[in-house]
Amino acid sequence: MVTPEFRERYRARTAFVILASTFALLFSVVVALVAMDQHRVLEASQRLQQDTIPQIIRYQRLARNLEQIRQEGERVFSATTPEARQQSLFLIMLVASHPSILEHPQSAEATRDAERFLIETGNLATRDAARIAQRHAEWQNISKRLSLLVDDLSVQGASLATDDLNEMVAVMQLARVKLIGALILVGGFLLLFILLLNRHLIRPLQRIDQTLSSLSVDRPAPEFPDARMAEIHAVEQATRRLHDSLAANEAARRELELLANRDGLTGLINRRHFMVIADAELQHTQGQGRQAVIALGDLDYFKRLNDTYGHAAGDTVLQSFALLLEESFRQSDLVCRYGGEEFAFLFPDSSLEQARALAERFRQRVADHDIRLADGLLIRVTLSIGLADASKSTIESALHDADFALYEAKRLGRNRVIVAAETG
Amino acid sequence: MSTLRALFLGIYLIAGIVQASELSVAIGVQDPSQLAMSGNVIPPNMPGSELIAFNDDLAREICRRIHARCTVSFVPFSAVLPGVEDGRFDLGFGNLLRTPERDKRVAFSAPIWYSSSRLLGTPATAEAFATKLSHPVSVDTLRDARVAALEGSLQLAFLNTIASQHSLTVSSRKTAQEVIEALRNNTADFGLLSVLSAYALLNRDTTRQIEFIGSAVADRGLGGTVHIALPLQNDTLRRSVDQAIVAIRGDGSFQRIARRHFPLGLD
């Protein structure tokens, strides 16, 4: 069994050339056959025109002359005067001299016999008019012979035309059959061509078009049925590669976005990204008439901690603090490293009281949380938090208020939560 | 000035066309008295007038079909071919059979009718020769006889070829009527003429002194198709005349003209 990967494929141009050549060859054969019939009809027509019809005319002329001899022979017997009889005999001799009669042996013999008989009759009648009646019975036999000859010639003439016409009819009927065959052949070939075109080109192209129109990294890689056309197969492969490239690009983009939006030390979102998404979230919340609170937190005496234990210890504290943040707040709450040891919070769908409780609980948790430094030493840090109602203000305004409250928390001795409204 | 020149050129060209459409027609006569009647109509009661009138009508019908003005001249049969050959006549009528020898001298139209030849003579002479020869008289059995034929005719040429073998004394006459007269005044035993010429002459002869003798002959150059003679070099005229013959056959004009003068169809 041949697997699709190793299946033989054809180039569309080659397939088209083979199909078109086959069609042209078959059609040429049929046309040649019809042309041969047409040639035969032409030949038969020319023969009819050049040979048969002149021959028919010759037969007609001959029959007409023989009939005239027969009629003049009757007049020899029915003539009432010797002059009239002689006139008919003279005319018989004239007509009997016509080359059309002389060229036809049967007619020439019959005419010669009739002419001789009638001349003898005329001579006898000149001597004894009564004897003419005695010869009439014999003349009737000669006249009958001439009549039969006239009939035979008429039939022969008609037969000549009939033979040619029958041949032409037979050829035309054959040509009609061939033409019908040619039409069926052309129709069948066109149908086959359309089917093949539809199956191997149009439908695959439509599939590729649909795939490209909806090509997205959110969708799985496109799957195509095995194509027999090499070009289609190549485009499908390219489409798959395009999807793979898009997916790779999207992954890179997300990675870059992550790097751009996150703080490298703590893994929290950075201030720039916080401002963007917090502003959007705040507008959304405010648009629905719900409450929101902005908070700013600052680790107390962090500079001193850095000075005392070193920056590495400071970094460890910040990372530990960030983990604690992620464990302590809701999924919907937004937290970022605002700068240094300062952190910003957005509590959507929260009143000031709820936010204060949340902040207070967190402050307490920070204060109770032991942080192990690299050298094994355990230390604790405290956090001052300033809260501000952001239900009706801008992010900048709320941050300003929260910063003011944070300042108050610092001023009042640190490790506490202060709400901006309380400061008046 | 240039306008006048163009006008004269146009007139000259038109005159040339008119000149080109004037044709001279020769018709072989049957009787010497008809030679003086050139340009006039042969009286219908003259010997052989039917054949001349038929040729005359046919010539005028053809001229009408090819849009030519024809001038008819009545000439001896023997003058028809030389006249056409040397360009004095454009069309020659006269029961002319076509032969390879004549083809070298003149061109021939399509056939206009069919002709054969037949001996002529008095019944008494025929009976006497039949007794002497022990055979009915015919072209093939004829011996030791004086035979007359038309000058320049194929009948005369044929007789000359068999004259010595058949011990014939062959003489020529300028017209068919003179051949008949030779039979009447016993200066010839037999005459050999085309059947239609003889018929045209004998039809009005109520004495019936002269009769057809033996069977008609159409072979050995004595019969076949009859044509109009034309100049060799004028192929355009020949084609026009052929087209006219086809046309007058096709519309029945030929048959009407033939029936006007003869009691049988000539084609």
Boltz contact constraints between the chains, C-beta under 6 A:
constraints:
  - contact:
      token1: [A, 86]
      token2: [B, 208]
      max_distance: 6.0
  - contact:
      token1: [A, 91]
      token2: [B, 263]
      max_distance: 6.0
  - contact:
      token1: [A, 93]
      token2: [B, 212]
      max_distance: 6.0
  - contact:
      token1: [A, 94]
      token2: [B, 199]
      max_distance: 6.0
  - contact:
      token1: [A, 95]
      token2: [B, 264]
      max_distance: 6.0
  - contact:
      token1: [A, 97]
      token2: [B, 116]
      max_distance: 6.0
  - contact:
      token1: [A, 97]
      token2: [B, 118]
      max_distance: 6.0
  - contact:
      token1: [A, 97]
      token2: [B, 195]
      max_distance: 6.0
  - contact:
      token1: [A, 97]
      token2: [B, 216]
      max_distance: 6.0
  - contact:
      token1: [A, 99]
      token2: [B, 114]
      max_distance: 6.0
  - contact:
      token1: [A, 99]
      token2: [B, 116]
      max_distance: 6.0
  - contact:
      token1: [A, 99]
      token2: [B, 218]
      max_distance: 6.0
  - contact:
      token1: [A, 99]
      token2: [B, 223]
      max_distance: 6.0
  - contact:
      token1: [A, 102]
      token2: [B, 116]
      max_distance: 6.0
  - contact:
      token1: [A, 102]
      token2: [B, 216]
      max_distance: 6.0
  - contact:
      token1: [A, 102]
      token2: [B, 218]
      max_distance: 6.0
